[in-house]
Amino acid sequence: MARNIHLKRVGTWVAATCCVVIALISYRFAIFGVQESMPFMAHHLEAGRILFYAHIALAPVALACVPFQLFPRLRRNMPAVHRWVGRIYVLAIFLSGIAGFRIAFNSAAGPIAAAGFATLAVIWIGVTATGLAYGIRRNLPQHRAWMLRSVALTFAAVTLRLYLGASMSMGFPFEIAYPAIAWFCWVPNAIVMELYLRRRGPLSRAQMAPA
C-alpha cells in the first residue's frame, strides 16, 4: 500500500514536471519565430494566423495549469488558487480547442492526421465542459473524475513530443509517423485514465478535498 502511494506521488511529480517543461518549451516560437522553431507547422500561418497563434499560445497555458490541479494538498490548503487556476485552465482549453479544431483541417500530414487532431479538439472541449458543469453543481467526485480525463487529453501535448522525438530517432519518415502520432498522442492517454478511474472506483464526497 505504502509503495503504491509512493509510486503514485512519483508519477504525479514526473507528470507535473513534464507539463511545465513542455509548456515553457512551447513558447520558443516567441523567441525564435515559428519558421525556425516549428517549421513543420509554419504552413498554418498562411491559412489563419490568429487561430494558429491562439492555439500555440493558449494550449501551453492549459498545460502549465495542470500541476496546480493535480496536488491534493494545494486543493485543500489553497482552494481559491485551485478555483482560479481551474478557470484559466478551462478558458485556455475552450479557446485553444476551438482554434485547434479549425487548423486541424489545414494539416499538411493528410486527412488521417487532420481527423486525429480535430477529434482530440472536440473531445477535449467536451470532456472539460462536462467537468466544469459538475464543478458548478458542486458534484465534486464527478468533477474530479472528468477533470482528470481532461488532464489526460491535455497531456497529449507531452506525449506527442515524446512520440515525435522517438519516431525521428528511429528513422521513421515524418509523413508516415505523424498521422499515427495524431491519434496515439491522446487515445492511449484517455484509455489509461479511464482504466485508472474504473479501478479506483467512485469517490464519496467525504473523500474529496475541497475544490
C-alpha positions as CSV (number, residue, x, y, z in Angstrom):
1,M,0.0,0.0,0.0
2,A,2.7,2.5,1.0
3,R,4.7,1.5,-2.1
4,N,1.7,2.2,-4.3
5,I,1.2,5.6,-2.7
6,H,4.9,6.4,-3.2
7,L,4.8,5.4,-6.9
8,K,1.6,7.5,-7.4
9,R,3.4,10.5,-5.9
10,V,6.4,10.0,-8.0
11,G,4.2,9.6,-11.1
12,T,2.4,12.8,-10.3
13,W,5.6,14.8,-9.9
14,V,7.0,13.4,-13.1
15,A,3.8,14.3,-15.0
16,A,3.7,17.8,-13.4
17,T,7.4,18.4,-14.3
18,C,6.8,17.3,-17.9
19,C,3.8,19.7,-18.2
20,V,5.8,22.7,-17.0
21,V,8.8,21.9,-19.1
22,I,6.8,21.3,-22.3
23,A,4.7,24.4,-21.7
24,L,7.9,26.5,-21.4
25,I,9.5,24.9,-24.5
26,S,6.3,25.5,-26.4
27,Y,6.9,29.3,-26.2
28,R,10.2,29.0,-28.1
29,F,8.3,30.4,-31.1
30,A,8.1,33.8,-29.3
31,I,11.9,33.9,-29.2
32,F,13.0,32.2,-32.5
33,G,9.8,32.6,-34.6
34,V,7.5,29.9,-36.0
35,Q,9.6,29.3,-39.1
36,E,12.7,28.5,-37.2
37,S,11.2,26.7,-34.1
38,M,8.2,24.9,-35.6
39,P,8.9,24.6,-39.4
40,F,6.5,21.6,-39.8
41,M,3.7,23.9,-38.5
42,A,4.6,27.1,-40.3
43,H,2.2,26.5,-43.1
44,H,-0.7,27.2,-40.7
45,L,0.3,30.8,-40.8
46,E,-1.0,31.1,-44.3
47,A,-4.4,29.6,-43.5
48,G,-5.2,31.6,-40.3
49,R,-2.6,33.4,-38.3
50,I,-4.9,34.4,-35.5
51,L,-6.3,30.9,-35.0
52,F,-2.8,29.4,-35.2
53,Y,-1.3,31.7,-32.6
54,A,-4.4,31.3,-30.4
55,H,-3.8,27.6,-30.4
56,I,0.0,27.5,-29.8
57,A,-0.1,30.3,-27.2
58,L,-3.1,29.1,-25.1
59,A,-2.6,25.3,-25.2
60,P,0.7,25.7,-23.2
61,V,-1.2,27.8,-20.7
62,A,-3.6,24.9,-20.1
63,L,-0.7,22.5,-19.8
64,A,1.1,24.8,-17.3
65,C,-2.1,24.8,-15.1
66,V,-2.2,21.1,-14.8
67,P,0.3,20.8,-11.8
68,F,-1.8,23.2,-9.8
69,Q,-4.8,20.9,-10.2
70,L,-3.0,17.6,-9.5
71,F,-1.8,18.0,-5.9
72,P,-4.5,17.3,-3.2
73,R,-2.6,19.4,-0.6
74,L,-2.9,22.5,-2.8
75,R,-6.6,21.9,-3.3
76,R,-7.1,21.6,0.5
77,N,-4.9,24.4,1.6
78,M,-5.4,26.9,-1.2
79,P,-8.9,26.3,-2.6
80,A,-9.1,29.8,-4.1
81,V,-5.9,29.2,-6.1
82,H,-7.3,25.9,-7.3
83,R,-10.5,27.5,-8.5
84,W,-8.9,30.5,-10.2
85,V,-6.2,28.3,-11.9
86,G,-9.1,26.0,-12.9
87,R,-10.9,28.8,-14.6
88,I,-7.8,29.8,-16.5
89,Y,-7.3,26.1,-17.5
90,V,-10.9,25.8,-18.8
91,L,-10.8,29.1,-20.7
92,A,-7.5,28.2,-22.3
93,I,-8.8,24.8,-23.4
94,F,-12.0,26.3,-24.9
95,L,-10.2,28.9,-26.9
96,S,-7.2,26.7,-27.9
97,G,-9.5,23.8,-28.6
98,I,-11.7,25.8,-31.0
99,A,-8.6,27.1,-32.7
100,G,-7.1,23.7,-32.8
101,F,-10.2,22.2,-34.4
102,R,-10.1,24.7,-37.2
103,I,-6.4,24.5,-38.0
104,A,-6.5,20.7,-37.9
105,F,-8.1,20.7,-41.3
106,N,-5.2,22.5,-42.7
107,S,-2.7,19.8,-41.7
108,A,-0.1,19.1,-44.3
109,A,0.2,15.5,-43.0
110,G,-3.1,14.4,-44.6
111,P,-6.6,13.6,-43.6
112,I,-5.7,10.9,-41.0
113,A,-3.7,13.4,-39.0
114,A,-6.4,16.1,-39.5
115,A,-9.1,13.8,-38.2
116,G,-6.9,12.8,-35.2
117,F,-6.3,16.4,-34.1
118,A,-9.8,17.5,-34.9
119,T,-11.3,14.7,-32.9
120,L,-9.0,15.5,-30.0
121,A,-10.1,19.1,-30.0
122,V,-13.8,18.2,-29.9
123,I,-13.4,15.6,-27.1
124,W,-11.0,17.9,-25.2
125,I,-13.6,20.7,-25.1
126,G,-16.5,18.3,-24.4
127,V,-14.8,16.5,-21.5
128,T,-13.6,19.8,-19.9
129,A,-17.1,21.3,-20.3
130,T,-18.6,18.3,-18.5
131,G,-16.1,18.6,-15.7
132,L,-16.9,22.3,-15.4
133,A,-20.6,21.6,-15.3
134,Y,-20.2,19.1,-12.4
135,G,-18.0,21.6,-10.6
136,I,-20.6,24.3,-10.9
137,R,-23.2,21.9,-9.5
138,R,-20.7,21.0,-6.7
139,N,-20.7,17.4,-7.6
140,L,-17.0,17.1,-6.6
141,P,-16.5,13.3,-7.2
142,Q,-17.7,13.6,-10.8
143,H,-16.0,17.0,-11.2
144,R,-12.6,15.5,-10.3
145,A,-13.1,12.4,-12.5
146,W,-14.0,14.4,-15.6
147,M,-11.2,16.9,-15.0
148,L,-8.7,14.0,-14.7
149,R,-10.0,12.9,-18.1
150,S,-9.4,16.4,-19.3
151,V,-5.9,16.4,-17.9
152,A,-5.2,13.1,-19.7
153,L,-6.1,14.8,-23.0
154,T,-4.1,17.9,-22.2
155,F,-1.1,15.7,-21.6
156,A,-1.3,14.9,-25.3
157,A,1.0,17.9,-25.7
158,V,3.7,15.9,-23.8
159,T,3.1,12.5,-25.4
160,L,3.0,14.0,-28.9
161,R,6.5,15.4,-28.5
162,L,7.8,12.1,-26.9
163,Y,6.4,10.0,-29.8
164,L,7.6,12.5,-32.4
165,G,11.1,12.5,-31.0
166,A,11.1,8.7,-30.7
167,S,9.9,8.3,-34.3
168,M,12.6,10.7,-35.6
169,S,15.4,9.0,-33.6
170,M,14.3,5.6,-35.1
171,G,14.3,7.0,-38.6
172,F,10.6,6.7,-39.3
173,P,9.5,9.0,-42.2
174,F,7.6,12.0,-40.9
175,E,4.8,11.6,-43.4
176,I,4.1,8.1,-42.0
177,A,4.8,8.7,-38.3
178,Y,2.9,12.0,-37.9
179,P,-0.6,10.8,-38.9
180,A,-0.3,7.9,-36.5
181,I,1.0,10.2,-33.7
182,A,-2.0,12.4,-34.2
183,W,-4.1,9.6,-32.7
184,F,-1.5,7.9,-30.5
185,C,-0.7,11.1,-28.6
186,W,-4.1,11.1,-27.0
187,V,-6.1,7.9,-27.4
188,P,-3.8,5.8,-25.1
189,N,-3.8,8.6,-22.5
190,A,-7.7,8.6,-22.5
191,I,-7.8,4.8,-22.2
192,V,-5.2,4.6,-19.4
193,M,-7.1,7.3,-17.4
194,E,-10.4,5.5,-17.9
195,L,-8.9,2.3,-16.6
196,Y,-7.4,4.1,-13.6
197,L,-10.8,5.7,-12.8
198,R,-12.6,2.4,-13.1
199,R,-10.0,0.6,-11.0
200,R,-10.1,3.3,-8.3
201,G,-13.9,3.3,-8.2
202,P,-16.2,6.3,-7.4
203,L,-15.1,8.6,-4.6
204,S,-17.5,9.8,-2.0
205,R,-17.8,13.5,-1.2
206,A,-16.2,12.8,2.2
207,Q,-13.1,11.5,0.4
208,M,-12.8,14.6,-1.8
209,A,-10.6,17.6,-0.9
210,P,-12.5,20.9,-1.2
211,A,-12.4,22.3,-4.7
